Structures are given as structure tokens and as C-alpha cells.
Amino acid sequence: MGLELRRVQLQTMAKITFSIFIIVPTIGLSLATDTLGTNRSISHGETLVSSDLTFELGFFTPGNSSMSYLGIWYKFSPRTVVWVANRNKPIADRNGVLTFTNVGNLVVLDQSNGVVWSSKSSRVLRNPIAQLLDSGNLVLWDSSFSSSDESYSWQSFDCPSDTLLAGMKLVLNLKTGLEQRLTAWKSMDDPSPGDYVHSLNYSQGLPQYEVVQVDRHRKIFRTGQWNGVQFVGLPAGSNPANVPMFVYNETEISYMFEVQNRQLFSTMKLNYLGVLQIFVVNRSKSAMWNVMLAFPSDLCDFYGSCGANAICSSNLCECVKGFMPKSPDEWAVRVFSSGCKRTIPTNCSKGDGFMEIKKVKLPDPLEVTLNRSMSLKECKDECLKNCSCTAYANSDITGGGSGCLMWFGDLIDMRMLEDGKYVQALYLRLSASELGIHTYAS
């Protein structure tokens, strides 16, 4: 099992820098407009173009496929498809049509006039208008009223494919349960939903984003928890091409990014291999996209690559103090997934203590308790009293630190961080003898 995991990791890392922008839409006749009304439809070879000439919408055939899809791509980079409508129902020829129903829904029809995709807008529209905005958002609204975000009855930004654009959200509505996430393509030539998703995990009340292989129920990568300032496992600092914005309140948890430089374009894409990539292009210089970040990109990014109770650093794993490899033979050949076990069991009655580990991506909150009102001192006392508590940390670093996060059981997916400015320290429970604490019999 450990050897197989290592093989998959090496194969994936070798492919990470492989360009995913290989989809070649058929560039056809533009309708020279960004809007579509009930008096016209779009067939294969016709397109809508956003008013600033950035995005284009039309039918395309990906790679070596013979199937046809309605999609949106960059006009200056037509291989870069950012949204696909009929992912689950491709059209077998080039006779697809985008048009309206009599209640104002956008629909894609196949050669026999069967509906292969519908916008399923929230209300009946008397005078429907579909518009491709400069943001890449395809919106549907009623021309009987003024156009605004509030008046859109449907928008493609609410239905992500495999790509996040500037101004687009990955969101979890805490009241309705509505979730928007990225789903990878099945292959380079097949836009249907693939094996990997990038979504928010909020199961323990601590938001973190994850890449998960759905069919195997296996985590590939996680950002680490939100600590009030950032997701602890992501690089700190801002970039004009990708300025992250995170909302966390009683109504919703959402992530989006903005671009401050008008010459820069950026996308976040989950490719069919399960690699989350952030691309950037400077249009004033070229139309060449460059990979700015990729996750996972090394051994330490892969979820649980070092197994339990170990820390990953510089592509190597090390058992934390007080632990030793469970399988020394595997560790000798750099197969670390078996993890580590304690060298000396803890013993509450003899006075355990804690060791501070700085600049660390905190373990995955699998078996944890969270108390947002406790101080770090109160957290330590509470963990010390509970013999099953293996580690603790502040849950929030703002205002000098607050909240109590306690782990029970093994500690999974830790790594050392280069920048420790906005991260918590982890306090690991060890036996008195490991810490050099002298105890006396009563």
C-alpha cells in the first residue's frame, strides 16, 4: 500500500507542469455582440463575444473527441476553455443549437431537438436576454427590467466546471446547504465530470479546502484550516495577479480572488490528474499562460504522505519527537506512509507535558474538539486533564490568538512551513521522561 501510494505520487508530480490548455474550440463567425435575445439562436460556428473582447461563447469539439459542447473560452487564447454547459450530455455531431424556451430558459438542443442542457432559471422571463459579461460570466435576465446582479435569474458563475475565474466564488451556504465547487474533466478530451473535486470541508467547524478523489474517497491535498488570516498551508503574501478574498460568517463560507492589474489574467483550474493549478498571463507581453502555483507540487503537499505523527519538510519525512517509524525498512527506502508510533507511551498519572512545534501546518482536524472562547492557557489545562488529548493549538491567530483546538488520536498531514508569520504553533503531548520532567512518587 505504501509503495503504491509513493508510485502514484511520483507519477503525478512528474505531470504537474504539463499544460492543461490543450482544448481547441472551433473558432467560427462571431455575432459581433455579447447578447442573445429570443429573435436569434447560436449554432456551431457562431459565437458571442464579451464587449471587451476577452471571452467567447460557442460550440467546440475538444481535442481528439468527435463530441460537441457549448462552452466559454478566452478569445485571445481559444485553447483555454473555462466553462462547459452540457458536460454530461455531449452532442454527437455539429448540429447543436443554443436558444430559449417559451418560459425564458436557455437550452442547448441536439440534432433531434432534444434538450441536453438547460439553465433552469428561477423564474419565468417575458423578454429573456443572455449576455456574456467581461468577467466571463454568462448571465440570464429579463430586458423588461434593468440588468444587475440581483436581477439575474441564472448565471454560469453559480455553476462552475473545472475553472475558477476572478470574481467567481467557491461557496458553501450555511443556511441552504448550497455548495459550489470545481469538478475536474474526465480526461483531456472529455469534459464530463471526472474523478477529482475541489471543495470546502466544514465538517469540524473549521473551514479548509480540499482536493478529493471521489471514487476512492481519498484526499489528495488540503489547504489547512482557516486561522483568521489565511489557510495555514498556502503561501502567504499577495500577488497582483491573484488577490484572495475569503468570507466566513453565519450565512456563508466562500473563497474568490481578484486581479488588480488589468493587463493580467488569472485562472484556478483543477485538471483531470487532480492537480489544482493557478495560471497567469500578461496580455501586454504575450498570450502564454504560466503556472504560478500548483497543488500538490511536492511530496509534502500530498495528503498524509508521511503517515501519522510525522512532519514533512523539503520532500522528506521525520517522526516528531517522542515517536519512531512503524516500519523502519520502508522508511529506509523513503516510503513513509506507514507513519510513526510513540517510543514511550504517555502516562497521565506521572505528569505528561507538551512540546511546542513552530511554523507547522496543523494536523487535519479529523478527531478534534473546538472551543472558540478558550485562551491558550485554558486550552493547555483542558488537554492535560484529558488523557486522550494528543495535541492542542489556538484556532484563531487574530488579536494575539484565541480559541482552543484539541486533537485526539493520531496526527495526520503535518508539514513545516517556510513562512511562520501568520501560523499557529502546535503543542504536542509527550511523556514526562521525553521532556526531561522529574516526577516523584507520593
C-alpha positions as semicolon CSV with decimal commas, in nm:
position;residue;x (nm);y (nm);z (nm)
1;M;0,000;0,000;0,000
2;G;0,279;0,239;0,089
3;L;0,475;0,157;-0,227
4;E;0,165;0,206;-0,444
5;L;0,096;0,547;-0,287
6;R;0,455;0,652;-0,350
7;R;0,430;0,542;-0,714
8;V;0,114;0,747;-0,766
9;Q;0,277;1,049;-0,601
10;L;0,582;1,030;-0,828
11;Q;0,371;0,990;-1,141
12;T;0,153;1,286;-1,050
13;M;0,447;1,514;-0,966
14;A;0,607;1,431;-1,299
15;K;0,295;1,551;-1,478
16;I;0,220;1,862;-1,275
17;T;0,386;2,109;-1,509
18;F;0,211;1,957;-1,810
19;S;0,000;2,228;-1,975
20;I;-0,371;2,169;-1,943
21;F;-0,466;2,426;-2,203
22;I;-0,493;2,188;-2,497
23;I;-0,862;2,217;-2,583
24;V;-0,911;2,351;-2,932
25;P;-1,256;2,507;-2,988
26;T;-1,365;2,566;-3,344
27;I;-1,341;2,941;-3,394
28;G;-1,637;3,046;-3,602
29;L;-1,830;3,351;-3,707
30;S;-1,883;3,595;-3,423
31;L;-2,226;3,754;-3,399
32;A;-2,035;4,077;-3,311
33;T;-2,239;4,106;-2,994
34;D;-2,229;3,992;-2,632
35;T;-2,605;3,934;-2,603
36;L;-2,855;3,683;-2,730
37;G;-3,228;3,751;-2,749
38;T;-3,529;3,541;-2,843
39;N;-3,504;3,655;-3,204
40;R;-3,187;3,454;-3,272
41;S;-3,001;3,139;-3,171
42;I;-2,641;3,016;-3,184
43;S;-2,535;2,717;-3,393
44;H;-2,196;2,553;-3,444
45;G;-1,956;2,809;-3,590
46;E;-2,132;3,114;-3,440
47;T;-2,021;3,282;-3,116
48;L;-2,094;3,555;-2,865
49;V;-1,802;3,778;-2,761
50;S;-1,783;3,986;-2,443
51;S;-1,777;4,362;-2,501
52;D;-1,408;4,394;-2,411
53;L;-1,321;4,104;-2,647
54;T;-1,185;3,888;-2,364
55;F;-1,427;3,593;-2,359
56;E;-1,609;3,399;-2,629
57;L;-1,903;3,157;-2,614
58;G;-1,992;2,893;-2,867
59;F;-1,983;2,525;-2,957
60;F;-1,649;2,343;-2,958
61;T;-1,508;1,995;-3,005
62;P;-1,226;1,912;-2,760
63;G;-0,900;1,751;-2,866
64;N;-0,946;1,419;-3,045
65;S;-1,311;1,393;-2,948
66;S;-1,594;1,390;-3,202
67;M;-1,841;1,525;-2,946
68;S;-1,968;1,882;-2,937
69;Y;-2,018;2,106;-2,633
70;L;-2,131;2,459;-2,554
71;G;-1,850;2,639;-2,372
72;I;-1,677;2,965;-2,285
73;W;-1,309;3,033;-2,357
74;Y;-1,066;3,323;-2,375
75;K;-1,089;3,487;-2,719
76;F;-0,718;3,568;-2,714
77;S;-0,640;3,210;-2,602
78;P;-0,905;2,986;-2,759
79;R;-0,749;2,667;-2,620
80;T;-0,835;2,781;-2,268
81;V;-1,191;2,659;-2,204
82;V;-1,322;2,789;-1,870
83;W;-1,683;2,666;-1,863
84;V;-1,884;2,388;-2,026
85;A;-2,264;2,366;-2,027
86;N;-2,357;2,014;-2,141
87;R;-2,079;1,825;-1,961
88;N;-2,293;1,518;-1,906
89;K;-2,470;1,514;-2,243
90;P;-2,239;1,577;-2,537
91;I;-2,379;1,622;-2,887
92;A;-2,265;1,355;-3,131
93;D;-2,238;1,593;-3,429
94;R;-2,217;1,964;-3,502
95;N;-2,592;2,031;-3,510
96;G;-2,627;2,171;-3,157
97;V;-2,823;2,494;-3,103
98;L;-2,836;2,740;-2,812
99;T;-3,179;2,901;-2,787
100;F;-3,463;2,994;-2,548
101;T;-3,773;2,808;-2,427
102;N;-4,110;2,976;-2,412
103;V;-4,060;3,049;-2,039
104;G;-3,723;3,214;-2,090
105;N;-3,482;2,932;-2,010
106;L;-3,159;2,896;-2,204
107;V;-3,135;2,549;-2,357
108;V;-2,895;2,351;-2,573
109;L;-3,074;2,130;-2,824
110;D;-2,926;1,836;-3,012
111;Q;-2,989;1,731;-3,373
112;S;-3,331;1,587;-3,285
113;N;-3,431;1,896;-3,080
114;G;-3,382;1,709;-2,755
115;V;-3,273;1,919;-2,456
116;V;-2,918;1,828;-2,350
117;W;-2,875;2,124;-2,113
118;S;-3,097;2,389;-1,954
119;S;-3,026;2,693;-1,738
120;K;-3,328;2,607;-1,520
121;S;-3,368;2,973;-1,426
122;S;-3,553;3,061;-1,108
123;R;-3,848;3,242;-1,271
124;V;-4,040;3,293;-1,597
125;L;-3,885;3,565;-1,815
126;R;-4,105;3,761;-2,057
127;N;-3,818;3,910;-2,256
128;P;-3,512;3,697;-2,180
129;I;-3,161;3,817;-2,261
130;A;-2,846;3,609;-2,232
131;Q;-2,529;3,814;-2,201
132;L;-2,161;3,719;-2,188
133;L;-2,001;3,964;-1,945
134;D;-1,642;4,088;-1,949
135;S;-1,580;3,871;-1,641
136;G;-1,659;3,553;-1,837
137;N;-1,993;3,516;-1,661
138;L;-2,287;3,414;-1,881
139;V;-2,599;3,571;-1,727
140;L;-2,969;3,547;-1,797
141;W;-3,205;3,836;-1,724
142;D;-3,533;3,996;-1,829
143;S;-3,493;4,302;-2,053
144;S;-3,823;4,432;-1,913
145;F;-3,618;4,530;-1,608
146;S;-3,274;4,684;-1,559
147;S;-2,977;4,447;-1,552
148;S;-2,798;4,396;-1,219
149;D;-2,658;4,112;-1,012
150;E;-2,985;4,097;-0,819
151;S;-3,194;4,067;-1,135
152;Y;-3,008;3,772;-1,288
153;S;-3,234;3,469;-1,293
154;W;-2,937;3,246;-1,371
155;Q;-2,559;3,283;-1,414
156;S;-2,280;3,047;-1,512
157;F;-2,071;3,167;-1,215
158;D;-2,314;2,972;-0,995
159;C;-2,241;2,652;-1,189
160;P;-1,860;2,611;-1,201
161;S;-1,696;2,349;-1,420
162;D;-1,326;2,288;-1,358
163;T;-1,215;2,654;-1,357
164;L;-1,242;2,944;-1,113
165;L;-1,224;3,291;-1,270
166;A;-1,164;3,625;-1,100
167;G;-1,482;3,730;-0,919
168;M;-1,621;3,376;-0,917
169;K;-1,689;3,201;-0,585
170;L;-1,637;2,861;-0,433
171;V;-1,909;2,883;-0,173
172;L;-2,096;2,691;0,093
173;N;-2,425;2,849;0,201
174;L;-2,461;2,757;0,569
175;K;-2,838;2,815;0,565
176;T;-2,941;2,632;0,248
177;G;-2,652;2,388;0,217
178;L;-2,589;2,501;-0,143
179;E;-2,230;2,429;-0,244
180;Q;-2,028;2,543;-0,545
181;R;-1,711;2,350;-0,619
182;L;-1,474;2,265;-0,903
183;T;-1,500;1,925;-1,072
184;A;-1,220;1,809;-1,298
185;W;-1,269;1,686;-1,652
186;K;-1,265;1,309;-1,700
187;S;-0,975;1,336;-1,947
188;M;-0,807;1,588;-2,177
189;D;-1,072;1,521;-2,442
190;D;-1,372;1,460;-2,218
191;P;-1,529;1,749;-2,019
192;S;-1,770;1,521;-1,832
193;P;-1,726;1,522;-1,451
194;G;-1,407;1,336;-1,364
195;D;-1,256;1,172;-1,058
196;Y;-1,148;1,483;-0,864
197;V;-1,328;1,770;-0,690
198;H;-1,201;2,083;-0,516
199;S;-1,442;2,185;-0,242
200;L;-1,482;2,321;0,110
201;N;-1,464;2,089;0,410
202;Y;-1,650;2,229;0,711
203;S;-1,724;1,907;0,897
204;Q;-1,549;2,013;1,220
205;G;-1,643;2,382;1,210
206;L;-1,300;2,472;1,071
207;P;-1,304;2,567;0,701
208;Q;-1,040;2,420;0,475
209;Y;-1,037;2,349;0,104
210;E;-0,950;2,004;-0,024
211;V;-0,888;1,814;-0,345
212;V;-1,057;1,475;-0,316
213;Q;-1,055;1,171;-0,544
214;V;-1,426;1,096;-0,531
215;D;-1,440;0,735;-0,646
216;R;-1,182;0,628;-0,386
217;H;-1,298;0,868;-0,113
218;R;-0,936;0,976;-0,083
219;K;-0,796;1,319;-0,003
220;I;-0,520;1,432;-0,236
221;F;-0,444;1,776;-0,094
222;R;-0,577;2,015;0,170
223;T;-0,503;2,381;0,231
224;G;-0,503;2,355;0,609
225;Q;-0,754;2,530;0,832
226;W;-0,855;2,895;0,814
227;N;-0,691;3,063;1,115
228;G;-0,850;3,407;1,091
229;V;-0,587;3,538;0,848
230;Q;-0,514;3,263;0,594
231;F;-0,535;2,894;0,516
232;V;-0,227;2,779;0,702
233;G;-0,089;2,554;0,428
234;L;-0,095;2,811;0,147
235;P;0,183;3,058;0,065
236;A;0,147;3,390;0,246
237;G;0,162;3,726;0,071
238;S;-0,032;3,880;-0,216
239;N;0,024;3,881;-0,589
240;P;-0,137;4,139;-0,823
241;A;-0,249;3,854;-1,049
242;N;-0,430;3,666;-0,775
243;V;-0,554;3,850;-0,465
244;P;-0,752;3,603;-0,248
245;M;-1,070;3,703;-0,066
246;F;-1,229;3,482;0,198
247;V;-1,571;3,529;0,358
248;Y;-1,662;3,342;0,676
249;N;-1,981;3,442;0,856
250;E;-2,307;3,295;0,982
251;T;-2,455;3,280;0,632
252;E;-2,178;3,161;0,404
253;I;-1,820;3,048;0,367
254;S;-1,669;3,144;0,035
255;Y;-1,341;3,187;-0,147
256;M;-1,272;3,401;-0,452
257;F;-0,986;3,602;-0,597
258;E;-0,948;3,933;-0,777
259;V;-0,687;4,063;-1,020
260;Q;-0,555;4,414;-0,954
261;N;-0,353;4,464;-1,274
262;R;-0,578;4,500;-1,581
263;Q;-0,309;4,352;-1,805
264;L;-0,306;4,029;-1,605
265;F;-0,549;3,740;-1,629
266;S;-0,553;3,452;-1,385
267;T;-0,741;3,124;-1,354
268;M;-0,755;2,846;-1,098
269;K;-0,805;2,511;-1,265
270;L;-0,845;2,156;-1,134
271;N;-0,704;1,933;-1,406
272;Y;-0,800;1,574;-1,482
273;L;-0,498;1,442;-1,284
274;G;-0,629;1,606;-0,964
275;V;-0,373;1,889;-0,965
276;L;-0,502;2,234;-0,869
277;Q;-0,315;2,492;-1,078
278;I;-0,314;2,872;-1,076
279;F;-0,225;3,019;-1,414
280;V;-0,143;3,378;-1,507
281;V;-0,088;3,557;-1,837
282;N;0,029;3,912;-1,907
283;R;-0,156;4,019;-2,220
284;S;0,067;4,320;-2,274
285;K;0,360;4,083;-2,335
286;S;0,221;3,754;-2,471
287;A;-0,068;3,511;-2,469
288;M;0,140;3,242;-2,297
289;W;-0,005;3,110;-1,972
290;N;0,239;3,032;-1,691
291;V;0,186;2,811;-1,387
292;M;0,215;3,035;-1,082
293;L;0,123;2,771;-0,821
294;A;0,029;2,403;-0,827
295;F;-0,110;2,177;-0,553
296;P;0,010;1,914;-0,489
297;S;0,354;2,001;-0,624
298;D;0,586;1,802;-0,397
299;L;0,581;1,514;-0,151
300;C;0,482;1,742;0,137
301;D;0,170;1,861;-0,049
302;F;0,029;1,510;-0,090
303;Y;-0,220;1,438;0,184
304;G;-0,081;1,214;0,459
305;S;0,234;1,130;0,261
306;C;0,435;1,088;0,582
307;G;0,168;0,886;0,760
308;A;0,067;0,951;1,120
309;N;0,268;1,155;1,373
310;A;0,532;1,271;1,126
311;I;0,623;1,607;0,973
312;C;0,717;1,661;0,611
313;S;0,991;1,906;0,520
314;S;1,190;1,951;0,196
315;N;1,041;1,631;0,049
316;L;1,150;1,423;0,347
317;C;0,956;1,287;0,642
318;E;1,062;1,288;1,004
319;C;0,893;1,144;1,308
320;V;0,811;1,410;1,566
321;K;0,998;1,397;1,897
322;G;0,889;1,101;2,107
323;F;0,796;0,889;1,802
324;M;0,975;0,637;1,579
325;P;0,892;0,479;1,238
326;K;0,639;0,197;1,248
327;S;0,817;0,032;0,958
328;P;1,191;0,119;0,960
329;D;1,251;-0,094;0,647
330;E;1,002;0,112;0,445
331;W;1,139;0,440;0,577
332;A;1,488;0,330;0,476
333;V;1,376;0,333;0,111
334;R;1,178;0,657;0,158
335;V;0,833;0,504;0,169
336;F;0,689;0,694;0,463
337;S;0,314;0,628;0,454
338;S;0,320;0,380;0,746
339;G;0,393;0,673;0,978
340;C;0,528;0,677;1,330
341;K;0,447;0,536;1,674
342;R;0,535;0,652;2,023
343;T;0,866;0,540;2,167
344;I;0,740;0,585;2,525
345;P;0,365;0,579;2,599
346;T;0,220;0,882;2,774
347;N;0,108;0,838;3,134
348;C;-0,126;1,094;3,284
349;S;-0,054;0,984;3,638
350;K;0,317;1,062;3,601
351;G;0,270;1,412;3,464
352;D;0,277;1,446;3,088
353;G;0,378;1,772;2,925
354;F;0,385;1,944;2,588
355;M;0,646;2,027;2,328
356;E;0,599;2,335;2,107
357;I;0,632;2,287;1,730
358;K;0,655;2,619;1,547
359;K;0,587;2,705;1,182
360;V;0,379;2,395;1,118
361;K;0,077;2,319;0,906
362;L;-0,158;2,192;1,174
363;P;-0,280;1,830;1,152
364;D;-0,603;1,751;0,974
365;P;-0,893;1,809;1,218
366;L;-1,026;1,454;1,200
367;E;-1,086;1,385;1,569
368;V;-1,093;1,724;1,737
369;T;-1,290;1,945;1,970
370;L;-1,319;2,319;1,917
371;N;-1,391;2,585;2,179
372;R;-1,369;2,935;2,032
373;S;-1,377;3,118;2,366
374;M;-1,084;2,949;2,546
375;S;-0,740;3,104;2,585
376;L;-0,424;2,910;2,501
377;K;-0,353;2,858;2,874
378;E;-0,704;2,723;2,932
379;C;-0,660;2,500;2,627
380;K;-0,339;2,355;2,767
381;D;-0,502;2,281;3,103
382;E;-0,802;2,118;2,936
383;C;-0,584;1,899;2,713
384;L;-0,362;1,799;3,007
385;K;-0,666;1,684;3,205
386;N;-0,787;1,462;2,920
387;C;-0,551;1,166;2,880
388;S;-0,677;1,108;2,524
389;C;-0,578;1,457;2,408
390;T;-0,265;1,430;2,191
391;A;-0,211;1,795;2,094
392;Y;-0,362;2,142;2,111
393;A;-0,336;2,483;1,944
394;N;-0,513;2,817;1,912
395;S;-0,783;2,803;1,646
396;D;-0,751;3,173;1,558
397;I;-0,437;3,389;1,549
398;T;-0,603;3,732;1,532
399;G;-0,591;3,959;1,836
400;G;-0,297;3,773;1,985
401;G;-0,459;3,431;1,948
402;S;-0,778;3,272;2,078
403;G;-0,980;2,954;2,070
404;C;-0,889;2,601;2,166
405;L;-0,840;2,322;1,917
406;M;-0,761;1,981;2,066
407;W;-0,667;1,665;1,874
408;F;-0,746;1,310;1,981
409;G;-0,570;1,014;1,821
410;D;-0,303;1,024;1,551
411;L;-0,186;1,349;1,393
412;I;-0,213;1,340;1,012
413;D;-0,075;1,562;0,734
414;M;0,170;1,799;0,905
415;R;0,443;1,991;0,725
416;M;0,696;2,256;0,814
417;L;0,624;2,599;0,667
418;E;0,883;2,840;0,534
419;D;0,685;3,145;0,642
420;G;0,564;3,122;1,001
421;K;0,439;3,479;1,036
422;Y;0,068;3,401;1,025
423;V;0,052;3,045;1,157
424;Q;-0,010;2,880;1,491
425;A;0,225;2,666;1,694
426;L;0,123;2,309;1,774
427;Y;0,169;2,176;2,127
428;L;0,234;1,801;2,123
429;R;0,173;1,579;2,424
430;L;0,477;1,380;2,536
431;S;0,562;1,165;2,836
432;A;0,742;1,325;3,128
433;S;1,059;1,130;3,052
434;E;1,070;1,253;2,691
435;L;1,051;1,610;2,814
436;G;1,301;1,563;3,094
437;I;1,036;1,626;3,357
438;H;1,118;1,482;3,700
439;T;0,830;1,311;3,877
440;Y;0,812;1,182;4,233
441;A;0,603;0,905;4,383
442;S;0,362;1,024;4,651
